[in-house]
Amino acid sequence: MLSASDIFLKHLAQTSPHPLELEVSHAKGSYIFDKAGKKYYDLISGIAVSNIGHCHPKVVQAVKDQVDKYMHVMAYGEFIQTPQNELAIELTKLLPISLNSCYFVNSGAEANEGALKLAKRITGRTELIACNKSYHGSTHGTLSVSGNEVKKNAFRPLLPDVRFIDFNNEAHLSQITEKTAAVIIEPIQGDAGVRIPSANYLQKLRQRCTEVGAQLIFDEIQTGFGRTGKLFAFEHFDVVPDILTIAKAFGGGMPIGAFVSSKEKMDLLTHNPMLGHITTFGGHPVNCAAALANLKVIQEEGLVSKVETKGKLLQSKIEHPSIKEIRRKGLMFAIEFDSPDTVQKIVLRCLEKGIIAFWFLSCPESFRLAPPINMSDEDLAYAGNTIRQIIDKCT
């Protein structure tokens, strides 16, 4: 009889030759438990997804309640469904007035695909500009605007008419011209290793896009929903995008994404051609119900206001002379060392000790931490102390 590991390796497509193979029994709050009953402190939230922890009771109840009413009934955009309506109202209440129309999809990559299409439809232009070391997804379109050549080269040809500039480099903003349909950018670069721009840079980027008529797309798929100490990272910089993309922590553990813009712009997808963007499962009522509950938990429990304090606490427990740099915004961390080998040892040793940390695709000399934003101070302190002890032994 095949073991669970054998089935996983033989019958499920793998993303790397060396998966962690933690066999999950259940997850609750800030913890994941394996089949042997071992408890793991989840310091990455499923890669910035479980911002309010695993299986929050209000999200679970919302899912159960909606399943009893109906699940999928029609492709997105035809039937009026209460979970979609209620989620759109709640989300747009929290956003600037110009971001008042939501298109619900299934993932972050799909949200970015929709945003890129919308920008081309708005402007009638084809050129897309993104940043070096950026990550926007693994579909052909989103890979085209991701700045990691190692990950891209085997899948060419990709989208034409894509250009790259350096993140946080004001001199490169002149490359945005009247030919540019959109600039897609993470307000804080995630996979590049938590790269935080100056407020001045994003403000000048906004100004340049406005001057030349290019659409500014903020990819908040990793940074959204309290991760950085604001509900959305762009709020730190006093800049509003033309199009916002969200996913990951949006659904409270359920798969949902969205691209958000003005009603006037979104209406362009309804004609010339009609059905300019379509999705079968986008806006799935169960996922919308979960996302609505998730938003309410974040607001009602005042979680965002506590994020920076918790981030400072965790950083204070981890700090060690061997660390080259800690880059942090809220509870979004990159912890950098002199070599990728050191990072590999630390991450694997953390797993042995019941702490889940993880790597970056485009920054191998750092490891990431992104714990639930409602993780208790006691758990953050314990996890931070454990990581510091591991660093001491691995460096």
Stockholm file with secondary structure:
# STOCKHOLM 1.0

chainA/1-395         MLSASDIFLKHLAQTSPHPLELEVSHAKGSYIFDKAGKKYYDLISGIAVSNIGHCHPKVVQAVKDQVDKYMHVMAYGEFIQTPQNELAIELTKLLPISLNSCYFVNSGAEANEGALKLAKRITGRTELIACNKSYHGSTHGTLSVSGNEVKKNAFRPLLPDVRFIDFNNEAHLSQITEKTAAVIIEPIQGDAGVRIPSANYLQKLRQRCTEVGAQLIFDEIQTGFGRTGKLFAFEHFDVVPDILTIAKAFGGGMPIGAFVSSKEKMDLLTHNPMLGHITTFGGHPVNCAAALANLKVIQEEGLVSKVETKGKLLQSKIEHPSIKEIRRKGLMFAIEFDSPDTVQKIVLRCLEKGIIAFWFLSCPESFRLAPPINMSDEDLAYAGNTIRQIIDKCT
#=GR chainA/1-395 SS CCCHHHHHHHHSCCSSSSCCCCCEEEEEBTEEEETTCCEEEESSHHHHTCTTCBTCHHHHHHHHHHHHHCSCCSSTTSSCCHHHHHHHHHHHHTSCTTCCEEEEESSHHHHHHHHHHHHHHHHCCCEEEEETTCCCCSSHHHHHTSCCHHHHGGGCSCCSSEEEECTTCGGGGGGCCTTEEEEEECSSBSTTTCBCCCHHHHHHHHHHHHHHTCEEEEECTTTTTTTTSSSSGGGGTTCCCSEEEECGGGGTTSCCEEEEECHHHHGGGGSSSTTSSCCSSTTCHHHHHHHHHHHHHHHHTTCGGGHHHHHHHHHHHHCCTTCSEEEEETTEEEEECSCHHHHHHHHHHHHHTTEECEECSSCTTEEEECCCTTCCHHHHHHHHHHHHHHHHHHC
#=GC SS_cons         CCCHHHHHHHHSCCSSSSCCCCCEEEEEBTEEEETTCCEEEESSHHHHTCTTCBTCHHHHHHHHHHHHHCSCCSSTTSSCCHHHHHHHHHHHHTSCTTCCEEEEESSHHHHHHHHHHHHHHHHCCCEEEEETTCCCCSSHHHHHTSCCHHHHGGGCSCCSSEEEECTTCGGGGGGCCTTEEEEEECSSBSTTTCBCCCHHHHHHHHHHHHHHTCEEEEECTTTTTTTTSSSSGGGGTTCCCSEEEECGGGGTTSCCEEEEECHHHHGGGGSSSTTSSCCSSTTCHHHHHHHHHHHHHHHHTTCGGGHHHHHHHHHHHHCCTTCSEEEEETTEEEEECSCHHHHHHHHHHHHHTTEECEECSSCTTEEEECCCTTCCHHHHHHHHHHHHHHHHHHC
//
